[in-house]
Amino acid sequence: MPFTEANTVEAYLHDLLASPFGRHAVRDAASYGRGRLGVGWQPLTPTEIPRQPQEVFVESFVRAALIRLNPAIAAQPERADEVLYKLRAIVLSVRGDGLVKANEEFTAWLRGERSMPFGPNHAHVTVRLIDFEDLDRNQYVVTTQYVFRAGPAERRADLVLLINGLPLILIEAKTPVRPAVSWVDAALQIHENYEQFVPELFACNVFSVATEGKELRFGSIRMPANLWGPWRMDEDAAPQALSELQRAVAGLLNPATVLDILANFTLFATDQKKAPVEDRLPLSAIRGRQPDRGAGGRRLP
């Protein structure tokens, strides 16, 4: 059998995140909480995820989370549809308003910074898409070959990490058997191809990951590949191929770290004319230690 991205790096990353495809893991699309295998993600195959290729997020999963996390919506479940309408509108705005602006608005919803008139006498109450306090009230899913179609353009992400049905992390894996191919090729594919032709897929993106199985780098939307950074707990330690990859996955891609970056270490900036800067750059110190609060940049994870 020839070595491919799917049966080498992609499968290995999937095993680190959740469990090998062949094992008998519990796969219940309705379940939530951090998984017991890997670093905490529940494995679901593409056929187990109820979505159409033109849908960015999994609406049934998002609806279930809205009902689970918001008493006002639980009292009247049809209110979830009003929130879903708002989220769809953000996705549709990507091409007109720009990806960074749409991502900034979606990030506000993800952080619980938006409200709806669901209280008594139509008082506004905060809408929660994610529980940042009790992490086990969220649903964490890893899936492969996440197809998204926007008009005539269709792209297939190698791995996607979804929290409550929202694709927050996209991972592109390249095969390690070709010396000329590295993580840079994966980063360029995300930055110059996916973000250009299917930008809607990144409306709620926190960051993306590129690897060829030896090095792992991560970067935020509209960030040039040469600025993608590694995740290392020890800045002085030299990378050790697979062992370094294992540590990076365990440190960067566990649910607690992803939500910590989303909640505390993501910001946006505007230029002098108050227009959003069309790059999101990572804080210089998000590599296993507390970030430098004064770091400059544009959109920072």
Buried (B, 14 or more C-beta within 10 A) or exposed (E): EEEEBBEBBBBBBBBBBBBEEEEEBEBEBEEBBBBEBBBBBBBBEBEEBEBEEEBBBBBBBBBBBBBBBBEBBEEEEEBBEBBBEBBBEBBBBBEEBBBBBBBBBBBEBBBBEBEBEBEEEEEEBEBBBBBBEEBEBBBBBBBBEBBBBBEEBEBEBBBBBBBBBBBBBBBBBBBBBEEEBBBBBBBBBBBEEBBEBBBBBBBBBBBBBBBBBBBBBBBBBBBEBEBBBBBBBEEEEEBEEEEBBBBBBBBBBBBEBBBBBBBEBBBBBEEEEEEBBBBBBBBBBBBBEEBEEEBEBBBBB
